[in-house]
């Protein structure tokens, strides 16, 4: 019986070959593009894993979710318990948890930064005499009256002579008109650097800044030679030693261990929201670095993470508290 369905004529061999080649070419193009896309995806993932996580502008500085609204007087904003971090020259704060590299950080060299100016009422002092030191932080010609509370205080004032002697860590009080004041005694003649470390609230935004100004004590200046480098110091019966060596370009851990007068580990207490504070000055320009430690002790030691701003000699001041009293140990270190 003949077929009732019509059969399509057979294609010539040359047409069949051409069709198969075209189909293979199209498939090859698809595979190549798919591989290219996967490669780009893998590269993107690798770059994302290697790149630093961006910090929103409103939280830059101390790692909080949003800047509080402006208000008269200090505003709560304490980074107590935050990861270890460094106060940078431009007013930002770099998180260095886990030893992550951070940019070189040195501040206190300028009287004006980020639109804020440190304006002292006087810069002349008499040796050994207790005198009031008053100043304002001015923005656009008006005194700033709103500050964030960082490590229990709205403003930290650090004073040191330019030969890196006579260190003081103070906390002035602010009047309603924005004038900060504290009684200050500068023991010997010479030039001193007064550094204000604070977070101002201007236009509803937090602006962390470190500003510095020179103070002068008239008289015959006898410079004090910088002590030799050492990793051990004594103060008030306590022995303080540190392990680690600051380096440029690499964030290194420094572990501070405090031994009590009896020879055992000292019972460290939180001071300004942490188990210790480390202030570092660079010889020559009195460049200032303020480092906050990890929130918990590490085998009884206070661990900081520090990147040296450059080669040179540095003086490090470590504040710690035992039995309600604050003590300060000082070290000289050389960064090559």
C-alpha positions as CSV (number, residue, x, y, z in Angstrom):
1,X,0.0,0.0,0.0
2,X,1.4,3.4,-0.9
3,X,2.1,5.9,1.9
4,X,-0.5,8.5,2.4
5,X,2.0,11.0,3.9
6,X,4.2,13.0,1.7
7,X,7.9,12.6,2.3
8,X,10.1,15.7,2.2
9,X,12.8,15.5,-0.3
10,X,16.3,14.7,1.0
11,X,18.6,17.7,1.5
12,X,21.7,17.8,-0.5
13,X,24.8,16.8,1.4
14,X,26.4,20.2,1.1
15,X,23.4,22.0,2.7
16,X,23.4,19.5,5.6
17,X,27.1,20.1,6.3
18,X,26.6,23.9,6.2
19,X,23.7,23.7,8.6
20,X,25.7,21.6,11.0
21,X,28.7,23.9,10.9
22,X,26.4,26.9,11.6
23,X,24.8,25.2,14.5
24,X,28.2,24.2,16.0
25,X,29.4,27.8,15.6
26,X,26.4,29.2,17.4
27,X,26.9,26.7,20.2
28,X,30.5,27.7,20.5
29,X,29.6,31.4,20.8
30,X,27.2,30.6,23.5
31,X,29.8,28.6,25.5
32,X,32.4,31.3,25.1
33,X,30.1,34.0,26.3
34,X,29.0,31.8,29.3
35,X,32.6,31.2,30.2
36,X,33.4,34.9,29.9
37,X,30.4,35.7,32.2
38,X,31.4,33.1,34.8
39,X,35.0,34.5,34.7
40,X,33.7,38.0,35.3
41,X,31.5,36.8,38.1
42,X,34.4,35.0,39.8
43,X,36.7,38.0,39.4
44,X,34.0,40.2,40.9
45,X,33.6,37.9,43.8
46,X,37.3,37.8,44.4
47,X,37.6,41.6,44.2
48,X,34.7,42.0,46.6
49,X,36.3,39.6,49.1
50,X,39.6,41.4,48.9
51,X,38.2,45.0,49.0
52,X,37.6,46.8,52.2
53,X,34.0,47.2,53.3
54,X,32.8,50.8,52.8
55,X,31.7,52.7,55.9
56,X,28.6,55.0,55.4
57,X,29.4,58.7,55.8
58,X,27.0,59.0,58.7
59,X,28.8,56.3,60.7
60,X,32.4,57.1,59.7
61,X,34.5,57.8,62.7
62,X,33.2,55.6,65.6
63,X,31.2,52.9,63.9
64,X,27.7,54.0,65.0
65,X,24.6,53.7,62.8
66,X,23.7,57.4,62.6
67,X,24.8,60.8,63.9
68,X,22.6,62.0,66.7
69,X,20.7,65.3,66.3
70,X,22.3,68.5,67.4
71,X,21.5,69.5,71.0
72,X,23.0,71.8,73.6
73,X,25.8,70.2,75.5
74,X,27.5,66.8,75.0
75,X,25.5,64.1,73.2
76,X,25.9,60.4,74.1
77,X,28.1,58.7,71.6
78,X,30.5,56.5,73.4
79,X,32.6,54.0,71.5
80,X,33.3,52.1,74.6
81,X,33.6,48.4,73.7
82,X,34.2,49.2,70.0
83,X,37.0,47.4,68.2
84,X,40.4,48.8,68.6
85,X,40.8,51.9,66.4
86,X,43.1,54.9,65.7
87,X,42.2,58.6,65.6
88,X,43.5,59.8,62.3
89,X,44.9,63.2,61.3
90,X,41.9,64.1,59.2
91,X,39.5,63.5,62.1
92,X,38.4,60.1,61.0
93,X,38.8,56.9,63.1
94,X,40.2,53.7,61.5
95,X,39.0,50.3,62.7
96,X,42.0,48.1,63.1
97,X,40.4,45.0,64.6
98,X,42.4,41.9,64.1
99,X,45.4,43.8,62.9
100,X,43.9,45.0,59.6
101,X,46.2,47.5,57.9
102,X,45.3,51.1,58.4
103,X,46.5,54.3,56.8
104,X,49.3,56.2,58.6
105,X,47.6,58.3,61.3
106,X,49.1,61.4,62.9
107,X,47.2,64.4,64.1
108,X,47.4,67.5,66.3
109,X,49.7,69.4,63.8
110,X,47.1,71.9,62.7
111,X,45.0,74.5,64.6
112,X,42.3,74.3,61.9
113,X,40.9,71.2,60.3
114,X,37.5,70.0,58.9
115,X,36.2,73.6,59.2
116,X,36.9,73.8,62.9
117,X,39.4,76.0,64.6
118,X,40.9,75.8,68.1
119,X,40.9,79.4,69.5
120,X,42.7,79.8,72.9
121,X,42.1,82.8,75.2
122,X,45.8,82.8,76.0
123,X,48.9,80.9,75.1
124,X,51.4,82.4,77.6
125,X,52.0,80.7,80.9
126,X,54.4,81.0,83.9
127,X,56.5,78.1,84.9
128,X,55.2,76.1,87.9
129,X,52.1,78.3,88.3
130,X,48.6,77.0,88.1
131,X,46.7,79.0,85.6
132,X,43.3,78.7,83.8
133,X,43.5,77.5,80.2
134,X,40.4,78.5,78.2
135,X,39.6,77.9,74.6
136,X,36.8,77.5,72.1
137,X,36.2,75.3,69.1
138,X,34.9,77.6,66.4
139,X,33.0,76.7,63.2
140,X,32.0,79.4,60.7
141,X,32.8,82.1,63.2
142,X,30.6,80.7,66.0
143,X,31.6,78.6,68.9
144,X,30.6,74.9,68.9
145,X,28.5,73.9,71.9
146,X,27.4,70.4,70.9
147,X,29.8,67.4,71.2
148,X,29.6,63.7,71.3
149,X,30.7,61.8,74.4
150,X,33.6,59.5,73.3
151,X,35.2,57.3,76.0
152,X,33.3,59.0,78.8
153,X,34.3,62.5,77.9
154,X,33.2,65.2,75.3
155,X,36.8,66.4,74.9
156,X,40.2,65.0,75.7
157,X,43.1,67.5,76.2
158,X,46.6,66.2,75.9
159,X,49.6,68.5,76.7
160,X,53.3,67.8,76.2
161,X,56.4,69.8,75.9
162,X,58.1,69.8,72.5
163,X,60.9,67.7,73.9
164,X,58.2,65.1,74.7
165,X,58.4,65.6,78.5
166,X,55.7,66.9,80.9
167,X,52.9,64.8,79.5
168,X,49.3,65.5,80.8
169,X,46.0,63.9,79.8
170,X,43.2,66.3,81.0
171,X,39.5,66.8,80.6
172,X,38.2,70.4,80.6
173,X,34.7,71.5,81.4
174,X,32.6,73.4,78.9
175,X,30.5,76.4,79.7
176,X,27.1,77.0,77.9
177,X,28.8,79.5,75.6
178,X,31.2,76.8,74.3
179,X,34.2,77.9,76.3
180,X,36.3,75.0,77.6
181,X,38.4,75.6,80.7
182,X,40.7,73.8,83.0
183,X,43.5,74.8,85.5
184,X,46.8,74.0,83.9
185,X,50.3,73.8,85.4
186,X,53.3,73.8,83.1
187,X,56.3,72.9,85.3
188,X,59.2,74.2,83.3
189,X,60.0,76.9,80.6
190,X,59.7,75.9,77.0
191,X,57.2,75.4,74.2
192,X,54.3,73.0,74.8
193,X,51.8,71.5,72.4
194,X,48.1,71.4,73.6
195,X,46.1,68.9,71.6
196,X,42.3,68.8,71.7
197,X,40.8,65.5,70.7
198,X,37.0,65.6,70.3
199,X,33.9,64.9,68.1
200,X,31.9,68.0,67.4
201,X,28.4,68.0,66.2
202,X,27.9,70.5,63.5
203,X,24.8,70.7,61.4
204,X,23.6,67.4,63.0
205,X,26.6,65.5,61.8
206,X,29.4,64.2,64.0
207,X,32.9,65.5,63.0
208,X,35.8,63.9,64.9
209,X,38.8,66.2,64.8
210,X,42.2,66.6,66.5
211,X,43.5,70.1,66.7
212,X,46.7,71.5,68.3
213,X,48.1,74.8,69.5
214,X,51.4,75.9,71.0
215,X,51.7,77.2,74.5
216,X,54.7,79.1,75.7
217,X,56.3,79.2,79.1
218,X,58.9,82.0,79.4
219,X,62.3,81.4,81.0
220,X,65.5,79.6,80.4
221,X,64.7,76.4,78.4
222,X,66.7,73.3,79.3
223,X,65.7,70.5,76.9
224,X,65.3,67.0,78.3
225,X,67.0,64.3,76.3
226,X,64.7,61.6,75.1
227,X,65.2,58.4,77.2
228,X,66.8,55.4,75.6
229,X,64.4,52.9,74.0
230,X,63.1,50.3,76.4
231,X,60.2,47.9,76.6
232,X,59.9,48.1,80.4
233,X,59.1,51.0,82.7
234,X,58.2,51.6,86.3
235,X,55.8,54.1,87.9
236,X,54.2,54.3,91.3
237,X,55.5,50.9,92.2
238,X,54.1,49.2,89.1
239,X,56.2,47.6,86.4
240,X,54.9,47.9,82.9
241,X,56.3,46.0,80.0
242,X,55.2,45.7,76.4
243,X,55.7,43.2,73.6
244,X,55.6,44.1,69.9
245,X,57.3,46.6,67.7
246,X,55.6,49.4,65.8
247,X,56.3,49.5,62.0
248,X,55.4,51.8,59.1
249,X,52.8,50.5,56.7
250,X,51.9,47.5,58.8
251,X,49.6,47.4,61.8
252,X,51.3,45.6,64.6
253,X,49.9,44.5,68.0
254,X,51.3,46.0,71.2
255,X,50.5,44.1,74.4
256,X,50.9,46.1,77.7
257,X,51.3,44.0,80.8
258,X,51.1,45.6,84.3
259,X,52.7,44.0,87.3
260,X,51.7,45.2,90.8
261,X,54.1,46.2,93.6
262,X,53.8,42.6,95.0
263,X,54.9,41.0,91.8
264,X,51.6,39.7,90.7
265,X,49.4,40.8,87.8
266,X,47.7,44.2,88.6
267,X,43.9,44.3,88.8
268,X,43.3,46.7,85.9
269,X,40.1,48.7,86.0
270,X,38.3,50.4,83.1
271,X,39.5,53.9,82.6
272,X,37.5,56.2,80.3
273,X,35.7,53.1,79.0
274,X,38.7,51.0,78.3
275,X,41.4,49.1,80.1
276,X,44.0,51.5,79.0
277,X,44.8,54.4,76.6
278,X,47.9,54.8,74.4
279,X,49.0,58.2,73.2
280,X,52.0,58.3,70.9
281,X,54.1,61.4,70.0
282,X,56.6,61.6,67.2
283,X,59.9,63.4,67.9
284,X,60.4,66.5,65.9
285,X,56.9,67.7,65.0
286,X,55.0,66.3,68.0
287,X,52.7,64.4,65.7
288,X,50.0,62.8,67.8
289,X,48.5,59.3,67.5
290,X,45.7,58.1,69.9
291,X,45.0,54.4,70.0
292,X,42.2,52.6,71.8
293,X,42.6,49.0,72.7
294,X,40.6,45.8,72.3
295,X,37.6,45.8,74.7
296,X,38.8,42.8,76.6
297,X,42.1,41.8,78.2
298,X,44.3,39.3,76.4
299,X,45.8,36.9,79.0
300,X,45.7,39.9,81.4
301,X,47.4,42.3,79.0
302,X,46.0,45.3,77.2
303,X,46.3,44.9,73.4
304,X,46.6,47.8,71.0
305,X,47.0,47.8,67.3
306,X,49.4,50.5,66.0
307,X,50.8,51.6,62.6
308,X,53.7,54.0,62.9
309,X,53.3,57.2,60.8
310,X,56.9,57.0,59.6
311,X,60.4,56.3,60.7
312,X,61.9,58.1,63.7
313,X,61.8,58.1,67.5
314,X,58.5,58.1,69.4
315,X,57.4,58.5,73.0
316,X,54.5,56.3,74.0
317,X,52.4,57.1,77.1
318,X,50.2,54.3,78.5
319,X,47.4,55.3,80.9
320,X,45.9,52.6,83.2
321,X,43.8,52.5,86.3
322,X,44.2,50.4,89.5
323,X,42.1,50.8,92.7
324,X,40.5,54.0,91.3
325,X,43.8,55.8,90.6
326,X,45.2,56.5,87.1
327,X,48.9,55.9,86.4
328,X,51.0,56.6,83.4
329,X,53.9,54.7,82.0
330,X,56.2,56.1,79.3
331,X,58.4,54.4,76.7
332,X,60.7,55.4,73.9
333,X,60.7,53.4,70.7
334,X,62.5,53.7,67.4
335,X,60.8,52.9,64.1
336,X,63.2,52.3,61.2
